[in-house]
Amino acid sequence: MTLRDTEITLNDGTKTTLNDIAGDNLILVVNTASECGFTPQLHQLENLQETYGGRGLTVIGAPSNQFGGQEPLPDEEIQQHYAEDYNVSFPLLSKSDVNGEDADSVFQELTKNADVDGEAGDVKWNFEKFLIDSDGEVVARFRSATTPDDPDVVALLEEKLPE
């Protein structure tokens, strides 16, 4: 069993897996929050989905209220808010913790992987990004300040996605 086979819950309560959502696509999992200073990254994430979705990328948002209470909305309102205010069409997970004993099982695995500075461990803030390949391996971890349209992110997507 790989990370992609881990059971997750979508924003609408549906139980599924990352594989069921993305098939063989690369997956970019991002913990999100609607009242964070990084929330405008939702536009950039949607742009990545629109630009690279046809080549094999699936962006998945993972709302969490663990950082400064910046995701106070319930699941139904998160979906509506992201769609109306940020034009988000990519799938969203049910709001959950990304750190600690109650962390979502996907994040328990994701946080074992290091960022570019070699640091693994807890998610530090909203909008950390994890790129998962078709084998279920985390191939990159980007911290919050690295935007989805950062040249390093785009170059990695270009390298990993088919033409």
Backbone as CSV, one residue per row, in Angstrom:
resi,resn,N_x,N_y,N_z,CA_x,CA_y,CA_z,C_x,C_y,C_z
1,MET,0.848,-1.188,0.000,0.000,0.000,0.000,0.893,1.252,0.000
2,THR,0.526,2.246,-0.809,1.284,3.490,-0.861,0.443,4.624,-0.294
3,LEU,1.055,5.771,-0.176,0.368,6.977,0.277,-0.886,7.226,-0.555
4,ARG,-0.823,6.912,-1.825,-1.949,7.157,-2.729,-3.153,6.261,-2.419
5,ASP,-2.925,5.163,-1.686,-4.000,4.243,-1.323,-4.646,4.573,0.022
6,THR,-4.125,5.551,0.726,-4.650,5.934,2.035,-6.059,6.496,1.888
7,GLU,-6.955,6.051,2.765,-8.332,6.563,2.706,-8.357,8.022,3.144
8,ILE,-9.083,8.820,2.384,-9.281,10.236,2.689,-10.762,10.540,2.619
9,THR,-11.133,11.683,3.165,-12.517,12.133,3.102,-12.557,13.456,2.356
10,LEU,-13.382,13.493,1.312,-13.552,14.730,0.548,-14.430,15.702,1.312
11,ASN,-14.413,16.926,0.852,-15.173,18.025,1.443,-16.667,17.713,1.562
12,ASP,-17.196,16.873,0.674,-18.626,16.538,0.722,-18.914,15.297,1.564
13,GLY,-17.877,14.755,2.243,-18.053,13.595,3.104,-17.768,12.263,2.435
14,THR,-17.518,12.257,1.128,-17.225,11.030,0.393,-15.883,10.452,0.826
15,LYS,-15.854,9.159,1.102,-14.607,8.451,1.420,-14.005,7.961,0.110
16,THR,-12.702,8.161,-0.057,-12.025,7.777,-1.289,-10.533,7.654,-1.011
17,THR,-9.714,7.621,-2.043,-8.255,7.621,-1.911,-7.681,8.644,-2.888
18,LEU,-6.423,8.992,-2.694,-5.765,9.900,-3.634,-5.739,9.271,-5.025
19,ASN,-5.521,7.954,-5.094,-5.528,7.260,-6.385,-6.871,7.396,-7.085
20,ASP,-7.958,7.248,-6.329,-9.286,7.356,-6.932,-9.523,8.755,-7.502
21,ILE,-8.985,9.763,-6.865,-9.166,11.141,-7.329,-8.280,11.431,-8.536
22,ALA,-7.023,10.998,-8.462,-6.029,11.443,-9.435,-5.589,10.392,-10.447
23,GLY,-5.941,9.139,-10.255,-5.430,8.115,-11.165,-3.915,8.104,-11.111
24,ASP,-3.262,8.092,-12.277,-1.799,8.081,-12.338,-1.179,9.480,-12.331
25,ASN,-2.013,10.508,-12.203,-1.511,11.883,-12.229,-0.557,12.174,-11.080
26,LEU,0.324,13.149,-11.298,1.050,13.759,-10.195,0.013,14.449,-9.322
27,ILE,0.254,14.467,-8.032,-0.681,15.114,-7.109,0.065,16.194,-6.351
28,LEU,-0.527,17.375,-6.301,-0.004,18.458,-5.480,-1.004,18.685,-4.350
29,VAL,-0.643,18.247,-3.138,-1.503,18.424,-1.965,-1.054,19.687,-1.243
30,VAL,-2.022,20.551,-0.929,-1.724,21.828,-0.291,-2.684,22.043,0.867
31,ASN,-2.144,22.315,2.083,-3.046,22.652,3.182,-3.455,24.117,3.024
32,THR,-4.745,24.357,3.085,-5.295,25.671,2.757,-6.056,26.278,3.932
33,ALA,-6.329,27.567,3.831,-7.138,28.296,4.812,-7.649,29.566,4.143
34,SER,-8.901,29.886,4.384,-9.530,30.994,3.659,-9.204,32.378,4.211
35,GLU,-8.651,32.480,5.416,-8.375,33.796,5.997,-6.885,34.025,6.243
36,CYS,-6.048,33.373,5.467,-4.590,33.460,5.616,-4.034,34.483,4.625
37,GLY,-2.923,35.064,4.969,-2.256,35.973,4.050,-1.806,35.291,2.766
38,PHE,-1.659,33.971,2.800,-1.272,33.213,1.617,-2.474,32.750,0.785
39,THR,-3.687,33.068,1.225,-4.891,32.591,0.537,-4.928,32.957,-0.949
40,PRO,-4.377,34.100,-1.385,-4.347,34.368,-2.832,-3.638,33.279,-3.640
41,GLN,-2.861,32.412,-2.983,-2.246,31.294,-3.697,-3.307,30.361,-4.288
42,LEU,-4.546,30.427,-3.794,-5.608,29.609,-4.377,-5.770,29.912,-5.864
43,HIS,-5.640,31.189,-6.254,-5.696,31.551,-7.678,-4.578,30.843,-8.451
44,GLN,-3.370,30.863,-7.887,-2.228,30.253,-8.552,-2.363,28.731,-8.610
45,LEU,-2.917,28.143,-7.557,-3.150,26.693,-7.563,-4.161,26.315,-8.644
46,GLU,-5.214,27.111,-8.759,-6.213,26.851,-9.802,-5.578,27.004,-11.181
47,ASN,-4.707,27.992,-11.325,-4.018,28.174,-12.599,-3.137,26.959,-12.928
48,LEU,-2.457,26.409,-11.918,-1.678,25.185,-12.154,-2.592,24.052,-12.607
49,GLN,-3.747,23.914,-11.952,-4.678,22.854,-12.328,-5.139,23.031,-13.773
50,GLU,-5.466,24.265,-14.149,-5.933,24.528,-15.514,-4.805,24.328,-16.532
51,THR,-3.600,24.758,-16.176,-2.468,24.678,-17.097,-1.951,23.254,-17.266
52,TYR,-1.844,22.522,-16.169,-1.190,21.217,-16.200,-2.131,20.032,-15.997
53,GLY,-3.391,20.275,-15.725,-4.330,19.179,-15.517,-4.400,18.230,-16.698
54,GLY,-4.386,18.776,-17.895,-4.438,17.960,-19.102,-3.180,17.150,-19.348
55,ARG,-2.096,17.549,-18.700,-0.820,16.822,-18.842,-0.588,15.834,-17.703
56,GLY,-1.499,15.825,-16.707,-1.352,14.828,-15.662,-1.099,15.343,-14.261
57,LEU,-1.580,16.552,-13.932,-1.463,17.084,-12.574,-2.846,17.185,-11.951
58,THR,-2.952,16.776,-10.697,-4.167,17.007,-9.927,-3.793,17.753,-8.659
59,VAL,-4.343,18.954,-8.490,-4.172,19.742,-7.272,-5.267,19.316,-6.308
60,ILE,-4.914,19.134,-5.043,-5.885,18.788,-4.013,-5.681,19.717,-2.827
61,GLY,-6.733,20.433,-2.461,-6.687,21.318,-1.307,-7.076,20.576,-0.045
62,ALA,-6.392,20.901,1.052,-6.647,20.260,2.342,-6.863,21.339,3.405
63,PRO,-8.095,21.840,3.523,-8.363,22.903,4.498,-8.046,22.471,5.928
64,SER,-7.435,23.391,6.668,-7.111,23.143,8.071,-7.248,24.442,8.851
65,ASN,-7.701,24.302,10.083,-7.881,25.454,10.962,-6.806,25.484,12.046
66,GLN,-5.697,24.787,11.853,-4.677,24.656,12.895,-3.778,25.871,13.056
67,PHE,-3.772,26.767,12.120,-2.835,27.883,12.177,-3.581,29.196,12.319
68,GLY,-3.621,29.695,13.521,-4.254,30.980,13.786,-5.757,30.991,13.566
69,GLY,-6.396,29.852,13.556,-7.846,29.799,13.351,-8.255,30.401,12.016
70,GLN,-7.404,30.231,10.986,-7.628,30.916,9.714,-8.515,30.158,8.733
71,GLU,-9.077,29.024,9.167,-10.095,28.347,8.371,-11.288,28.028,9.270
72,PRO,-12.058,29.076,9.610,-13.177,28.885,10.534,-14.440,28.320,9.871
73,LEU,-14.480,28.303,8.554,-15.693,27.888,7.847,-15.904,26.381,7.930
74,PRO,-17.172,25.940,7.928,-17.442,24.504,7.815,-17.219,24.059,6.367
75,ASP,-17.093,22.746,6.164,-16.778,22.198,4.844,-17.652,22.750,3.722
76,GLU,-18.967,22.780,3.931,-19.843,23.227,2.836,-19.547,24.667,2.422
77,GLU,-19.248,25.499,3.396,-18.962,26.908,3.089,-17.569,27.086,2.498
78,ILE,-16.626,26.239,2.882,-15.271,26.310,2.313,-15.358,26.100,0.810
79,GLN,-16.037,25.040,0.405,-16.180,24.726,-1.028,-16.775,25.917,-1.776
80,GLN,-17.840,26.458,-1.245,-18.524,27.586,-1.894,-17.622,28.819,-1.942
81,HIS,-16.972,29.138,-0.818,-16.103,30.310,-0.744,-14.931,30.193,-1.727
82,TYR,-14.270,29.046,-1.761,-13.140,28.862,-2.662,-13.579,28.966,-4.124
83,ALA,-14.739,28.407,-4.429,-15.236,28.447,-5.813,-15.631,29.867,-6.209
84,GLU,-16.363,30.547,-5.353,-16.865,31.886,-5.692,-15.767,32.945,-5.682
85,ASP,-14.903,32.922,-4.689,-13.916,33.989,-4.534,-12.573,33.707,-5.202
86,TYR,-12.277,32.427,-5.453,-10.971,32.080,-6.022,-11.085,31.194,-7.258
87,ASN,-12.307,30.923,-7.700,-12.568,30.140,-8.909,-11.992,28.723,-8.827
88,VAL,-11.879,28.184,-7.615,-11.285,26.870,-7.405,-12.218,25.779,-7.919
89,SER,-11.662,24.905,-8.752,-12.413,23.755,-9.257,-11.774,22.430,-8.833
90,PHE,-10.545,22.485,-8.285,-9.865,21.249,-7.893,-10.504,20.678,-6.623
91,PRO,-10.319,19.377,-6.385,-10.939,18.733,-5.228,-10.406,19.254,-3.900
92,LEU,-11.289,19.247,-2.910,-10.931,19.639,-1.549,-11.209,18.484,-0.603
93,LEU,-10.304,18.300,0.346,-10.521,17.320,1.396,-11.383,17.947,2.484
94,SER,-11.929,17.122,3.328,-12.653,17.593,4.496,-11.669,18.314,5.409
95,LYS,-12.128,19.368,6.055,-11.268,20.130,6.950,-10.741,19.206,8.046
96,SER,-9.420,19.261,8.259,-8.812,18.378,9.256,-7.512,18.976,9.765
97,ASP,-6.940,18.327,10.776,-5.638,18.722,11.291,-4.552,18.189,10.367
98,VAL,-3.457,18.921,10.283,-2.307,18.482,9.484,-1.107,18.133,10.365
99,ASN,-1.197,18.458,11.647,-0.146,18.160,12.623,-0.759,17.529,13.864
100,GLY,0.074,16.867,14.639,-0.351,16.361,15.940,-1.008,14.997,15.888
101,GLU,-1.489,14.567,17.045,-2.097,13.243,17.192,-3.316,13.046,16.307
102,ASP,-4.058,14.121,16.063,-5.281,14.024,15.262,-5.061,14.363,13.796
103,ALA,-3.812,14.444,13.370,-3.513,14.801,11.980,-4.114,13.777,11.021
104,ASP,-4.607,14.275,9.908,-5.105,13.413,8.841,-4.008,12.421,8.469
105,SER,-4.389,11.187,8.170,-3.411,10.138,7.889,-2.496,10.483,6.716
106,VAL,-2.998,11.196,5.724,-2.150,11.604,4.601,-1.045,12.540,5.092
107,PHE,-1.392,13.476,5.956,-0.380,14.415,6.452,0.584,13.751,7.426
108,GLN,0.152,12.706,8.118,1.082,11.968,8.965,2.218,11.407,8.115
109,GLU,1.900,11.000,6.900,2.926,10.490,5.980,3.686,11.620,5.277
110,LEU,2.949,12.619,4.814,3.588,13.711,4.073,4.662,14.405,4.895
111,THR,4.390,14.625,6.175,5.320,15.399,7.008,6.610,14.645,7.334
112,LYS,6.689,13.380,6.976,7.937,12.627,7.141,8.968,13.035,6.089
113,ASN,8.523,13.771,5.086,9.384,14.158,3.965,9.957,15.554,4.172
114,ALA,11.208,15.695,3.769,11.938,16.946,3.968,11.673,17.946,2.846
115,ASP,11.846,19.210,3.189,11.778,20.283,2.204,13.151,20.446,1.546
116,VAL,13.337,21.492,0.750,14.611,21.686,0.044,15.786,21.936,0.983
117,ASP,15.495,22.362,2.215,16.556,22.584,3.199,16.843,21.336,4.028
118,GLY,16.163,20.233,3.703,16.389,18.988,4.422,15.598,18.852,5.704
119,GLU,14.627,19.738,5.911,13.848,19.729,7.148,12.509,19.014,6.952
120,ALA,12.307,17.946,7.684,11.032,17.229,7.702,10.269,17.677,8.952
121,GLY,9.156,17.021,9.228,8.405,17.324,10.442,7.158,18.119,10.155
122,ASP,6.612,18.674,11.211,5.316,19.345,11.151,5.219,20.387,10.040
123,VAL,4.002,20.509,9.534,3.660,21.624,8.653,3.804,22.884,9.502
124,LYS,4.462,23.904,8.960,4.714,25.112,9.747,3.603,26.145,9.640
125,TRP,2.889,26.149,8.501,1.847,27.156,8.306,0.965,26.715,7.146
126,ASN,-0.066,27.479,6.892,-0.957,27.211,5.766,-0.197,27.300,4.438
127,PHE,-0.666,26.538,3.473,-0.182,26.557,2.097,1.204,25.927,1.899
128,GLU,1.506,24.899,2.696,2.647,24.049,2.351,2.189,23.132,1.232
129,LYS,3.132,22.787,0.358,2.811,22.015,-0.846,3.654,20.750,-0.900
130,PHE,2.999,19.633,-1.245,3.659,18.339,-1.342,3.337,17.751,-2.711
131,LEU,4.370,17.409,-3.471,4.174,16.823,-4.791,4.411,15.318,-4.696
132,ILE,3.385,14.547,-5.086,3.405,13.089,-4.978,3.389,12.498,-6.386
133,ASP,4.321,11.565,-6.647,4.370,10.953,-7.971,3.404,9.769,-8.079
134,SER,3.379,9.145,-9.238,2.420,8.068,-9.494,2.699,6.813,-8.672
135,ASP,3.905,6.702,-8.100,4.244,5.577,-7.238,3.927,5.845,-5.767
136,GLY,3.431,7.042,-5.474,3.102,7.393,-4.095,4.259,7.976,-3.320
137,GLU,5.337,8.313,-4.026,6.504,8.919,-3.373,6.374,10.436,-3.389
138,VAL,6.736,11.069,-2.285,6.769,12.534,-2.234,8.072,12.969,-2.881
139,VAL,7.958,13.698,-3.991,9.150,14.108,-4.727,9.581,15.535,-4.404
140,ALA,8.703,16.290,-3.725,9.072,17.649,-3.329,8.130,18.144,-2.240
141,ARG,8.698,18.990,-1.388,7.924,19.674,-0.353,8.331,21.136,-0.405
142,PHE,7.350,21.992,-0.576,7.590,23.428,-0.632,6.867,24.098,0.534
143,ARG,7.562,24.959,1.231,6.968,25.674,2.365,6.025,26.768,1.855
144,SER,5.317,27.370,2.769,4.236,28.311,2.459,4.651,29.488,1.598
145,ALA,5.815,30.031,1.846,6.247,31.230,1.112,6.586,30.946,-0.343
146,THR,6.785,29.680,-0.681,7.032,29.321,-2.076,5.679,29.260,-2.776
147,THR,5.473,30.171,-3.699,4.175,30.252,-4.376,4.033,29.143,-5.418
148,PRO,2.804,28.783,-5.744,2.589,27.750,-6.752,3.183,28.088,-8.119
149,ASP,3.339,29.376,-8.421,3.912,29.763,-9.709,5.409,30.076,-9.618
150,ASP,6.028,29.728,-8.498,7.461,29.907,-8.328,8.193,29.131,-9.428
151,PRO,9.252,29.680,-9.988,9.982,28.991,-11.051,10.448,27.580,-10.671
152,ASP,10.799,27.350,-9.410,11.220,26.010,-8.988,10.071,25.016,-9.042
153,VAL,8.872,25.463,-8.662,7.691,24.594,-8.718,7.356,24.283,-10.170
154,VAL,7.297,25.316,-10.989,6.956,25.144,-12.402,7.985,24.260,-13.106
155,ALA,9.279,24.471,-12.839,10.322,23.661,-13.472,10.179,22.192,-13.070
156,LEU,9.860,21.929,-11.819,9.677,20.544,-11.381,8.465,19.908,-12.057
157,LEU,7.378,20.660,-12.169,6.196,20.138,-12.864,6.529,19.839,-14.321
158,GLU,7.213,20.745,-14.981,7.606,20.533,-16.375,8.472,19.297,-16.526
159,GLU,9.366,19.073,-15.552,10.251,17.914,-15.587,9.486,16.611,-15.364
160,LYS,8.528,16.609,-14.454,7.854,15.377,-14.048,6.652,15.020,-14.921
161,LEU,6.064,16.000,-15.598,4.861,15.747,-16.398,5.214,15.391,-17.837
162,PRO,4.417,14.523,-18.449,4.650,14.228,-19.873,4.375,15.468,-20.717
163,GLU,4.952,15.498,-21.887,4.786,16.660,-22.794,3.371,16.828,-23.253
